[in-house]
Amino acid sequence: MGFPSRSEFIDRVARLVSGRFPLVRLERNDGEFRLRINGHWTSLENLYRLSAQQPESTEHHIERWVVELLRAAEGTPEQEIPFEKLKHRVLPMITADGPRDVCGLALLRQELVTGLMVAYGLDSDRTIAYVPQKVFKAWNISLDELHETAIANLIQRSQTLDAHAAQDESGRVNLILIQTMDGYDASRILLPSLHDRLSEHLSSPFLAGIPNRDILVCFRNEPETVERMKHQIAEDYRTMPHQVSDRLFLITPDGIAPYDDSL
């Protein structure tokens, strides 16, 4: 028997949430694969993909998912804590330009390139909580200060990286995969040193893909490699949880730019 369909899965989630949390108000939208939890709509897509990859842990994933959403909707103790005491936990989060699975909260985000946004997370031992607009306003700091703090923390976290390189028949490196699984691999496309660190292996400019938040793959800007990776990135984006983008990005000495393979 295969994994449940989306309609069957939304039934399972609704039953489990109602059983574990009888006071929660639920409404469903099967067409958009969403549940309304205590008045806030949220997508089931990430939960479904994660559960499909680990079906034996589906119940655990559902319980953790709803608890995190309820906490987000109710507010967290961090909302009352000054920025100075939390700044060491702030990290950038690359997201697609669209609605987020955060129980209706208005997130603080800014555009990186067309179709791609940078949000900000508060890192904890087991979870990442997005910073909403109302918390940012309470901190009374500029967006530039928040972004610079997040990038500095990302740099510190990325001093050493477990990168995996692939070579062609001649021994030349044509692909480098960064996948630490700490929740910030896609965000490492923002590292100021990314181009300088990898261009000596991949030439310049090179391309990058971030199909989900736990993958940053960089590769040579050569037709055969680009064509192969374009299809792999699109497939990973289609099937994996925490999807970010199915597009390719050009990494240059000046920063990140969308890649146009028609040019």
N, C-alpha and C positions, 0 to 999 in steps of 0.2 A: 504494500500500500504506500502510495506517494505522500508527499507533504500536502496538508489541506489546501484547498483553493482559498482565494481571498475571502469569498463569502463565508466559507466554513471557519476560516481563521477569525474573522470579526465576531462570529458567533461565540467562538471559544474565549476570546478576550472579554467579551461582554459578560459571559457567564462567570468567568473567574473573578473579574473586577466586582461584579454584583455580589458574589459569594463572600469575597474577602473584605469588601468595603461597602456594606449595605446602605450606608448613608450617602454614597456618591450618586449624583444625578447623571444618568447616561442618556445619550441620544446618538443615533448612528446615521451615517450617510454611506451606504454601500457603493454608490456610484463613484464617489471620490475617495473611498477607502479611508474614512475618517470616523472618529468618535468624538462626541461632545462630552467633556468631563467637567461637571460643575460649571457649565456655561462657556467653556473654552474648547474650540475645535482643535484637534490634533491628528496628524497623519499616522497611520499604522505601517507605513512603508518600511521604515528602518527596522521596526520590531519584527515585521514579517520576514525580511531578508535575513536578519540575524538568527531568527528561530529556524528558518529553512536550512541554514548552515549548521546549526547545532540543535536538531529536533529533540534530543534527549533532555535539553535544558529549557525547553519552551516555557514551562510554567514559571521557572525562576526568572527568565527574561521578562515575562509579562508582569510579574509582581514587582520587580525592580523598576520597570518602566513606569508603572502607574504611581508608585511611591515617589519617584523623582518628579513626575509631573505635578502631583499634589503638593509637594514641597515648593516647587517653583511657583505655583499659583498662589499659595498661601504666603509666600515670602520667606526669606531665610535670615538668620541672624546677621549675615554679612551686610545686609542693608543698613544696619545701624553702626557699622564699624568704619572708622575713617580710612581713606585711601592709603595713607602712609603705613597703616598696619596690615594692609592686604596687598600692597603693590608687588611684593615678591612672588605672589601667586598668579598674577595676571599674565596671560599668554594670548597671542593672536590665533584666531580660528578662521580658516578659509571656508567660505560657504558659497553656494550658488545663489544667484539673484532670484529669490523666490520665497514663499512662506517657509517658516522654520518649524520644526517639531518641538515646540517649547510651550505648549499649552496657552497659546494666544498672547504671550508677552510681547511687548514692543521692544525688539532688540536694538542695541546700538550697533550700527554697521556703517561702513563707508566703502565706496567702490574702489576696487583694485584696478581692474580692466573691465571692459564691457562684458557683462554677464557673470562677473566674479566679484565677491564682496569679502571684506575683512570684518569679522566680528571679534569679540573679546571674551575670553573665558576665565573663570576663577578655578584654578586647578586644586583638586583635593586628592586624597589617596586613591579613591575608587571612582570618582565622578568628575565631570567637567560641567560647571554651571555657567551658562551664558550671562553676560552682564546686560541687564535691561536698561532702557533709557532712564527710568526713574532713579536707579542706583547711581548711574553716571552723573546725573544732575545733582544728586545729594553729595557726591564727592567734591563738586565745585573745582574741577580741574579742566584743562583744555583737552580737546581730542588729540592734539599733537603730543601732549605730555603722556596721555594714556598709551598712544601707539608706540612712542619711543620706549616707554617702560616695558611694554609687551615684547617688542623686538629685542631689547636688551636681555630680557629673561629667556627668550628663545635662543639667543646666541649662547648664553651661559649653559643652557641645557644641551646644546648641540656641539660643545667643544670636541667631544669624541663621538663619532657615529659609526654604527655597525652597517657599513655599506657593502653591497654585493655587486661585483663587476662581472660582466659577460664579455667574452672575447670572440673575435671571428677566427677563421682558420689560420690566419697569419699571426695570431696572438695580439692583435690590436684591440683595445677596449672599445666596444661600441655601445655599451649600455651600463648604467649604474643605478641600482635600486636601493633606496633608503626606506626601510620598513622596521622601525623600532617598536611599533605597536603601542606607543605611549599616548596616542590621540592627536599628535601634532606633526605627523610626517608630511601631510599635504601642506601644512603651514610653513614647512622649511623651504618652500619655494620663495619665501620672503627673506631668507637669510642674505644679508648684504654680501657675504663672501662666497655665495653659491657659485657664481660664474667663475671667479678666480680659482676656487678649489677644484672644480670639475673640468674646466676648459682645457687644462693641460692633458687630460685623458680623452676628452670628447671633441676637441677643437672648439672654435668659436665662430658664430653663435651655435648653441646646441638647443635641443628641444626638451620639453618636460611634459609629463602627464600627471594628473592628480585625480584619478577616477573616484577614489574615496579618501576619507581623512587619514587612513593608515597606509597610504602609498604615495611616494614621490619617486617617479621613474624618470631618469634623464638619459638622453640618447643622442647619437650623432644625427646631424641634419643631412642625411643622405637618403635618396629616394627609396631604396629597398628597405632600410631600417624604418623609415618614417611610415611606409605603407603597412608593414607588419605590426608596428606598435600602435598605429591608429586603430586597427581592428581590435587589438587586445585591450586597449584602454576603453574603447566603446563597449566591449563585452563585460569588462569588470564594472564599469559604471552601471550597466543594465542589471547586473545580478547581485552586486555586493551591497551591504548596508552602509549607512553614512556616506552616501554618494555625494560627490562634489561637482565634477565636470567631465564630460566626454570629449572635450576639446583639447587641442595641443597648444602649448605656449612656447614662445621663443625666449630663450635666456641669453641676454646680451650684456656687454659691459655697462650699459645704461639702465638695465633693469628687465622687467617682464613685459612682453607684448603678445597679443593674440597671434597665432600662426595661421597664415592663409596659404594653403597648398595650391591655390589656383594661380599664384604669382610665379 
